[in-house]
Amino acid sequence: MRSARDLLAEALGDLQKGETIERALSRILRRYGGTYEDYVRIMGDVRDLATKEKLSTLEAARRIAQA
């Protein structure tokens, strides 16, 4: 399976108008056979960064994907 960073980058690139990063990531994970546990782990990291840096989840996902 691909790394969390790669999955987030693909979800950001595949983000549809009005869609949340959570939904886009879920779709990308299903495409690659990821599990709900993978989703929870990745989104937990995104939310932790968002809270720590006072960012939106979308901005936090962008930072992680670029790191």
Buried (B, 14 or more C-beta within 10 A) or exposed (E): EEEBBEBBBBBBEEBEEEEEBBEBBBBBBEEEEBEEEBBEEBBEBBBEBBEEEEBEBBBBBBBBBEE
